[in-house]
Amino acid sequence: MSAVQSTVAEVIRDRFASGGRSDSFRLVLVVEGGGSRGVYSSGMVHALEELGLARVFDAVYGTSAGAINAAWLLCGRAGRGMKAWTDAAIMRRAIDPTRMLRGRPAFDLNYLVHKVYDGLHPMDFPAILANETTFHPIATDIRTGRPVDLHPHIVDKPTLQTALRASSGLPLLAGPPVELAGRRYFDGGLSETVPIRTALKAGATHALILRTRRADERRPPAPWLHDLVGGTYMRLSAPGAYRAWKARPGQQALEDGVIATMGPAAHQIHPPAGSPDISSVETDPGILTRGMGIGHRAVTEFFARLGVTTSAPAVPGASGA
Protein backbone atom coordinates (compact mmCIF):
# COMPACT_ATOMS: atom_id res chain seq x y z
CA MET A 1 0.00 0.00 0.00
CA SER A 2 1.50 3.35 -0.99
CA ALA A 3 1.92 6.41 1.23
CA VAL A 4 -0.86 8.16 -0.71
CA GLN A 5 -3.32 5.29 -0.20
CA SER A 6 -2.63 4.74 3.52
CA THR A 7 -4.19 7.02 6.11
CA VAL A 8 -2.24 7.88 9.23
CA ALA A 9 -4.81 5.95 11.28
CA GLU A 10 -4.20 2.83 9.18
CA VAL A 11 -0.42 3.11 9.56
CA ILE A 12 -0.70 3.51 13.33
CA ARG A 13 -3.16 0.63 13.67
CA ASP A 14 -1.04 -1.70 11.50
CA ARG A 15 2.14 -0.89 13.38
CA PHE A 16 0.43 -1.32 16.73
CA ALA A 17 -0.94 -4.70 15.68
CA SER A 18 2.35 -5.97 14.25
CA GLY A 19 4.56 -4.52 16.96
CA GLY A 20 7.03 -3.31 14.32
CA ARG A 21 7.85 -0.68 11.71
CA SER A 22 8.49 -2.90 8.70
CA ASP A 23 6.52 -0.70 6.31
CA SER A 24 8.08 1.91 4.04
CA PHE A 25 6.51 4.91 5.77
CA ARG A 26 7.99 7.53 8.06
CA LEU A 27 5.38 8.12 10.74
CA VAL A 28 5.92 11.06 13.06
CA LEU A 29 4.23 12.54 16.09
CA VAL A 30 4.06 16.35 16.07
CA VAL A 31 3.28 18.24 19.30
CA GLU A 32 2.23 21.89 19.25
CA GLY A 33 3.69 24.40 21.72
CA GLY A 34 1.79 26.93 23.80
CA GLY A 35 3.20 27.44 27.30
CA SER A 36 0.66 26.34 29.91
CA ARG A 37 -1.71 25.28 27.10
CA GLY A 38 0.70 22.37 26.91
CA VAL A 39 -1.41 20.69 29.62
CA TYR A 40 -3.69 19.59 26.79
CA SER A 41 -0.85 17.77 25.00
CA SER A 42 0.46 16.49 28.35
CA GLY A 43 -2.79 14.57 28.79
CA MET A 44 -2.61 13.50 25.16
CA VAL A 45 0.88 12.00 25.37
CA HIS A 46 -0.02 10.30 28.63
CA ALA A 47 -2.87 8.57 26.80
CA LEU A 48 -0.49 7.51 24.01
CA GLU A 49 1.85 6.08 26.65
CA GLU A 50 -0.96 4.14 28.34
CA LEU A 51 -2.06 2.74 25.00
CA GLY A 52 1.45 1.53 24.21
CA LEU A 53 1.62 3.72 21.12
CA ALA A 54 4.88 5.57 21.79
CA ARG A 55 6.78 2.83 19.97
CA VAL A 56 4.89 3.16 16.67
CA PHE A 57 6.47 6.51 15.72
CA ASP A 58 9.76 6.89 13.87
CA ALA A 59 10.31 10.38 15.26
CA VAL A 60 8.67 12.90 17.57
CA TYR A 61 8.75 16.64 16.83
CA GLY A 62 7.80 19.23 19.42
CA THR A 63 8.02 22.96 19.99
CA SER A 64 8.40 24.58 23.41
CA ALA A 65 5.95 22.91 25.84
CA GLY A 66 5.29 20.42 23.05
CA ALA A 67 8.96 19.43 23.08
CA ILE A 68 8.85 18.97 26.84
CA ASN A 69 5.78 16.73 26.63
CA ALA A 70 7.37 14.80 23.76
CA ALA A 71 10.41 14.19 25.96
CA TRP A 72 8.22 12.84 28.76
CA LEU A 73 6.63 10.43 26.29
CA LEU A 74 9.97 9.20 24.95
CA CYS A 75 11.36 8.55 28.42
CA GLY A 76 8.30 6.51 29.39
CA ARG A 77 7.27 8.82 32.23
CA ALA A 78 4.44 10.89 30.78
CA GLY A 79 2.35 10.30 33.90
CA ARG A 80 5.10 11.77 36.05
CA GLY A 81 5.33 14.74 33.71
CA MET A 82 1.65 15.47 34.35
CA LYS A 83 2.38 15.74 38.08
CA ALA A 84 4.91 18.48 37.40
CA TRP A 85 2.23 20.50 35.56
CA THR A 86 -0.22 20.34 38.46
CA ASP A 87 2.11 20.88 41.42
CA ALA A 88 1.07 24.36 42.61
CA ALA A 89 4.43 25.12 44.24
CA ILE A 90 6.34 24.16 41.10
CA MET A 91 4.12 26.20 38.80
CA ARG A 92 4.34 29.30 41.01
CA ARG A 93 8.11 29.03 40.96
CA ALA A 94 8.33 28.22 37.24
CA ILE A 95 5.95 30.97 36.04
CA ASP A 96 5.82 34.27 37.90
CA PRO A 97 5.23 37.38 35.74
CA THR A 98 5.89 39.65 38.74
CA ARG A 99 9.57 38.70 38.54
CA MET A 100 9.83 40.91 35.47
CA LEU A 101 9.23 43.93 37.70
CA ARG A 102 12.53 43.02 39.37
CA GLY A 103 14.33 42.54 36.06
CA ARG A 104 14.15 38.75 36.12
CA PRO A 105 12.52 36.31 33.65
CA ALA A 106 8.89 35.35 34.22
CA PHE A 107 9.65 31.77 33.12
CA ASP A 108 12.39 30.00 35.10
CA LEU A 109 13.50 27.32 32.65
CA ASN A 110 16.67 26.52 34.56
CA TYR A 111 14.55 25.60 37.56
CA LEU A 112 12.22 23.44 35.46
CA VAL A 113 14.85 21.56 33.47
CA HIS A 114 17.64 21.27 36.04
CA LYS A 115 15.71 21.07 39.32
CA VAL A 116 12.24 19.71 38.58
CA TYR A 117 13.07 17.42 35.65
CA ASP A 118 16.36 16.32 37.21
CA GLY A 119 15.19 15.94 40.80
CA LEU A 120 11.65 16.62 41.99
CA HIS A 121 9.94 14.82 39.10
CA PRO A 122 12.89 13.21 37.31
CA MET A 123 12.85 12.81 33.55
CA ASP A 124 14.79 9.77 32.31
CA PHE A 125 17.22 11.60 30.03
CA PRO A 126 19.27 8.47 29.14
CA ALA A 127 16.06 6.74 27.97
CA ILE A 128 15.35 9.60 25.56
CA LEU A 129 18.87 9.45 24.17
CA ALA A 130 18.67 5.67 23.71
CA ASN A 131 15.15 5.57 22.27
CA GLU A 132 14.86 4.25 18.71
CA THR A 133 12.18 6.91 18.17
CA THR A 134 14.21 10.04 17.63
CA PHE A 135 13.55 13.30 19.48
CA HIS A 136 13.36 16.58 17.53
CA PRO A 137 12.84 19.73 19.62
CA ILE A 138 12.41 22.86 17.51
CA ALA A 139 13.92 26.27 18.31
CA THR A 140 14.26 29.59 16.45
CA ASP A 141 17.72 30.69 15.33
CA ILE A 142 18.01 34.33 16.46
CA ARG A 143 20.24 35.18 13.49
CA THR A 144 18.09 33.77 10.68
CA GLY A 145 14.67 33.66 12.34
CA ARG A 146 14.14 30.16 10.95
CA PRO A 147 13.04 27.02 12.82
CA VAL A 148 15.89 24.65 13.59
CA ASP A 149 15.66 20.98 14.46
CA LEU A 150 18.02 20.59 17.42
CA HIS A 151 18.22 16.80 17.14
CA PRO A 152 21.70 16.73 15.53
CA HIS A 153 23.11 18.71 18.47
CA ILE A 154 21.76 16.40 21.17
CA VAL A 155 24.56 14.01 22.07
CA ASP A 156 24.33 13.64 25.85
CA LYS A 157 22.30 14.67 28.87
CA PRO A 158 23.62 18.27 29.10
CA THR A 159 22.91 19.00 25.43
CA LEU A 160 19.47 17.42 25.76
CA GLN A 161 18.68 19.68 28.72
CA THR A 162 19.98 22.70 26.82
CA ALA A 163 17.82 21.80 23.81
CA LEU A 164 14.71 21.70 26.02
CA ARG A 165 15.51 25.18 27.32
CA ALA A 166 16.30 26.50 23.84
CA SER A 167 13.01 25.25 22.40
CA SER A 168 11.07 26.93 25.24
CA GLY A 169 13.04 30.15 25.63
CA LEU A 170 10.51 32.92 25.02
CA PRO A 171 12.19 36.30 24.35
CA LEU A 172 12.27 38.47 27.49
CA LEU A 173 9.81 36.23 29.34
CA ALA A 174 12.42 33.45 29.71
CA GLY A 175 15.58 35.55 29.59
CA PRO A 176 18.35 35.76 26.99
CA PRO A 177 18.81 33.36 24.05
CA VAL A 178 20.03 29.86 24.83
CA GLU A 179 23.29 28.79 23.19
CA LEU A 180 23.77 25.31 21.76
CA ALA A 181 26.54 24.14 19.41
CA GLY A 182 27.71 27.70 18.75
CA ARG A 183 24.29 29.12 17.80
CA ARG A 184 21.78 31.00 19.93
CA TYR A 185 18.09 30.25 20.03
CA PHE A 186 14.73 31.52 21.19
CA ASP A 187 11.47 29.61 21.57
CA GLY A 188 10.57 27.53 18.52
CA GLY A 189 7.07 28.97 18.60
CA LEU A 190 8.35 32.20 17.06
CA SER A 191 8.90 30.39 13.78
CA GLU A 192 7.01 27.06 13.90
CA THR A 193 4.50 26.42 16.68
CA VAL A 194 3.33 23.22 14.97
CA PRO A 195 6.57 21.78 13.54
CA ILE A 196 5.04 19.99 10.58
CA ARG A 197 7.14 21.75 7.93
CA THR A 198 10.36 20.62 9.58
CA ALA A 199 9.04 17.06 9.85
CA LEU A 200 8.07 16.96 6.17
CA LYS A 201 11.44 18.31 5.07
CA ALA A 202 13.04 15.43 6.96
CA GLY A 203 10.97 12.88 5.04
CA ALA A 204 7.82 12.36 7.09
CA THR A 205 5.08 10.62 5.12
CA HIS A 206 2.42 10.49 7.86
CA ALA A 207 1.81 12.58 10.95
CA LEU A 208 -0.33 12.44 14.06
CA ILE A 209 -0.53 16.04 15.28
CA LEU A 210 -1.42 16.97 18.86
CA ARG A 211 -2.83 20.49 19.06
CA THR A 212 -3.19 22.73 22.09
CA ARG A 213 -5.85 24.99 20.55
CA ARG A 214 -9.39 23.99 19.63
CA ALA A 215 -10.09 23.71 15.90
CA ASP A 216 -12.19 26.89 16.11
CA GLU A 217 -9.62 28.81 18.16
CA ARG A 218 -7.45 31.45 16.56
CA ARG A 219 -4.18 32.75 17.91
CA PRO A 220 -4.86 36.16 19.48
CA PRO A 221 -2.60 39.15 18.78
CA ALA A 222 0.06 39.84 21.37
CA PRO A 223 -0.77 42.55 23.92
CA TRP A 224 0.45 45.89 22.61
CA LEU A 225 2.89 46.40 25.48
CA HIS A 226 4.38 42.93 25.02
CA ASP A 227 4.61 43.59 21.28
CA LEU A 228 6.26 46.96 21.82
CA VAL A 229 8.77 45.88 24.45
CA GLY A 230 9.48 42.43 23.05
CA GLY A 231 9.65 43.65 19.48
CA THR A 232 12.05 46.46 20.36
CA TYR A 233 14.28 44.07 22.29
CA MET A 234 14.49 41.59 19.42
CA ARG A 235 14.89 44.22 16.72
CA LEU A 236 18.01 45.45 18.50
CA SER A 237 19.49 42.16 19.71
CA ALA A 238 18.09 39.39 17.47
CA PRO A 239 16.99 40.71 14.07
CA GLY A 240 16.25 37.27 12.64
CA ALA A 241 13.99 36.41 15.56
CA TYR A 242 12.36 39.82 15.16
CA ARG A 243 11.40 38.97 11.57
CA ALA A 244 9.86 35.71 12.80
CA TRP A 245 8.07 37.66 15.54
CA LYS A 246 6.52 40.03 13.00
CA ALA A 247 5.36 37.11 10.84
CA ARG A 248 3.50 35.40 13.71
CA PRO A 249 0.01 36.63 12.70
CA GLY A 250 0.13 34.44 9.59
CA GLN A 251 1.82 31.46 11.18
CA GLN A 252 -1.29 29.52 12.18
CA ALA A 253 -2.81 29.78 8.70
CA LEU A 254 0.50 28.70 7.15
CA GLU A 255 0.79 25.63 9.34
CA ASP A 256 -2.87 24.70 8.91
CA GLY A 257 -2.43 25.01 5.15
CA VAL A 258 0.57 22.69 5.11
CA ILE A 259 -1.32 20.10 7.15
CA ALA A 260 -4.29 20.34 4.79
CA THR A 261 -2.08 19.41 1.82
CA MET A 262 -1.27 16.09 3.50
CA GLY A 263 -4.87 14.93 3.30
CA PRO A 264 -5.48 11.60 5.08
CA ALA A 265 -1.76 11.18 5.72
CA ALA A 266 -2.21 13.58 8.64
CA HIS A 267 -4.63 13.59 11.52
CA GLN A 268 -4.97 16.34 14.12
CA ILE A 269 -6.29 15.85 17.64
CA HIS A 270 -7.52 19.14 19.10
CA PRO A 271 -9.11 19.91 22.46
CA PRO A 272 -12.80 19.49 21.61
CA ALA A 273 -15.30 22.29 21.11
CA GLY A 274 -16.18 23.91 24.42
CA SER A 275 -12.77 23.26 25.98
CA PRO A 276 -11.58 26.24 28.01
CA ASP A 277 -9.13 28.82 26.72
CA ILE A 278 -5.98 28.27 28.76
CA SER A 279 -3.51 31.13 28.99
CA SER A 280 0.12 30.41 28.14
CA VAL A 281 1.00 31.59 31.68
CA GLU A 282 -1.80 29.79 33.57
CA THR A 283 -0.75 28.34 36.94
CA ASP A 284 -4.07 27.37 38.55
CA PRO A 285 -3.84 23.62 39.33
CA GLY A 286 -7.59 23.11 38.86
CA ILE A 287 -7.60 24.58 35.36
CA LEU A 288 -4.43 22.73 34.41
CA THR A 289 -5.76 19.42 35.71
CA ARG A 290 -8.98 19.90 33.76
CA GLY A 291 -7.02 20.61 30.57
CA MET A 292 -4.94 17.44 30.98
CA GLY A 293 -8.06 15.37 31.46
CA ILE A 294 -9.65 16.81 28.33
CA GLY A 295 -6.51 16.11 26.28
CA HIS A 296 -6.30 12.57 27.62
CA ARG A 297 -9.93 11.87 26.75
CA ALA A 298 -9.55 13.29 23.21
CA VAL A 299 -6.78 10.80 22.42
CA THR A 300 -8.38 7.77 24.09
CA GLU A 301 -11.67 8.39 22.29
CA PHE A 302 -9.96 8.70 18.91
CA PHE A 303 -8.08 5.43 19.34
CA ALA A 304 -11.09 3.66 20.81
CA ARG A 305 -12.77 4.25 17.46
CA LEU A 306 -9.80 2.47 15.85
CA GLY A 307 -10.09 -0.44 18.25
CA VAL A 308 -7.01 0.53 20.27
CA THR A 309 -7.92 0.71 23.96
CA THR A 310 -6.42 0.49 27.44
CA SER A 311 -7.69 -0.68 30.79
CA ALA A 312 -5.71 2.01 32.64
CA PRO A 313 -7.67 4.06 35.23
CA ALA A 314 -9.25 7.34 34.14
CA VAL A 315 -7.24 10.54 34.49
CA PRO A 316 -8.60 13.19 36.92
CA GLY A 317 -10.45 15.86 35.00
CA ALA A 318 -11.16 13.64 32.02
CA SER A 319 -14.90 13.38 32.58
CA GLY A 320 -15.89 16.36 30.47
CA ALA A 321 -14.96 19.59 28.75
Secondary structure, DSSP 8 states (H G I E B T S, - for coil): --TTTS-HHHHHHHHHHHTS--SS--EEEEE---GGGHHHHHHHHHHHHHHT-GGG-SEEEEETHHHHHHHHHHTT-HHHHHHHHH-HHHHHHHB-GGGGGGTS-SB-HHIIIIIIIIIIS---HHHHHH-SSEEEEEEEETTT--EEE-GGG--SHHHHHHHHHHHH--TBTTBS-EEETTEEEEEGGGT-SSTHHHHHHTT--EEEEE-SS-TT-------HHHHHHHHHHHHHH-HHHHHHHHTGGGHHHHHHHHHHHTGGGEEEE---TT-----TT---HHHHHHHHHHHHHHHHHHHHHTT--------TTTT--
